[in-house]
Every structure is written in C-alpha cells, then in structure tokens.
Amino acid sequence: MKIIHLQAADSEGPTAAELAEIAQEWPLIAAELDLLDAEISFITAGPAASVLDRRRIRRAQRKVLAASRELAVYETAADGAA
C-alpha cells in the first residue's frame, strides 16, 4: 500500500503577502462593486430611470477612477522604493 502525502489544508489559502495585496486593492474592488450596483439599478429601471440614477452612475465612476489613481500612485511609490 502506497501512502499519499497531502499538504496541510492551511497551506492552500492565501499567503500573508496575497492578503496584504487584497487589502490594498479593496477600495478599488468596493468602488467597482458600487458602480456595478448602480449600473444594474439603472438597467432594471428601464424607461423609468431618473436623472438621479444617472448621477449615481457618474458618482460611482468617479469613485472607481479615484481608487484606481490612488492604487497606481501607491504601486508606483512601492516600485520606486524597491
């Protein structure tokens, strides 16, 4: 009988470095989810979509752009420090 060695279950999860990356990117992820929610609401409203629905999408787009910009600045600073 041959014994198969399995890795410990906890080694299959994300590493501390990967979790740190996710935490750093989380504001962008949250902003993108808000944008998706606004777009879904707009689409499902159909012809009843209001000016406020359009404003919500534009506001969410600006948040995505701001979060992207902050992440790019952080990554540029991190690359320059390395």
N, C-alpha and C positions, 0 to 999 in steps of 0.2 A: 504494500500500500504506500502510495506516494503522498507526502504532506505538502499542501499548497500553502505558502506563507502569504498572508494578506496584510496589507498595510493597515495601520490603525485608522479608525474611522475619522478621527480628528485631523489627520493629515490631508484629507480630501477637501477640507474647507479652504476658504481664502486665507492667505498669509496676512501678517500684520501690515506689510507694505501694500498689499492689494486693498485691504480695508482702509488704509490711510488715503489711497488714491480715490476710492469711492467716496469717502468723507469729503475730500477736496472738491470732487466733481458734483456733490449733492446739490448745491444751489442751482447749477445748470439743469440737472435732472428734474428738480422740482419746478423750475420755470418752464421747462418743456412740457411737463405734465399739465401745468396750468394752461398753457397755450392749447394743448390738445383738448382739454376740457372745454375751453372757450369755443374752439372750432366745432366740436361736437354739438354744443348747445346751439350755435348759430345754424348749423346744418339741419338739426332736428326742428328748429323753429320754422324753417321753410320761409314762406312768404310773410309770416308774422314776425320775422326777425326785425329788431328795432335798431335805432341808432346806438342805443346803449350796448347792444350785443356786438356791434362793430367796434365800438370803443374798447370793450373788454378784450377783443382780439388784438387790437393795436397795443393796448397796455401790456398784454401778455407777451407780444412780440418784442416790445422794448425791454421787458424783463429778461427774455432769453438773450437778447443782444448784450445787455449789461452783464449778465452772468458769464456769457462767452468771453467778453472782453476781460473781465476780472480773472477768469481762468487762464486766458492767454498771457496776461501780464504775469500771473503767478508762475506759469510754466517757463516763461522767458527768463524771469528772475532766478528760478531754480536752475535752469540750464546755464545761466551766466555764472552762478555761484559754484557750479560743479567743475 
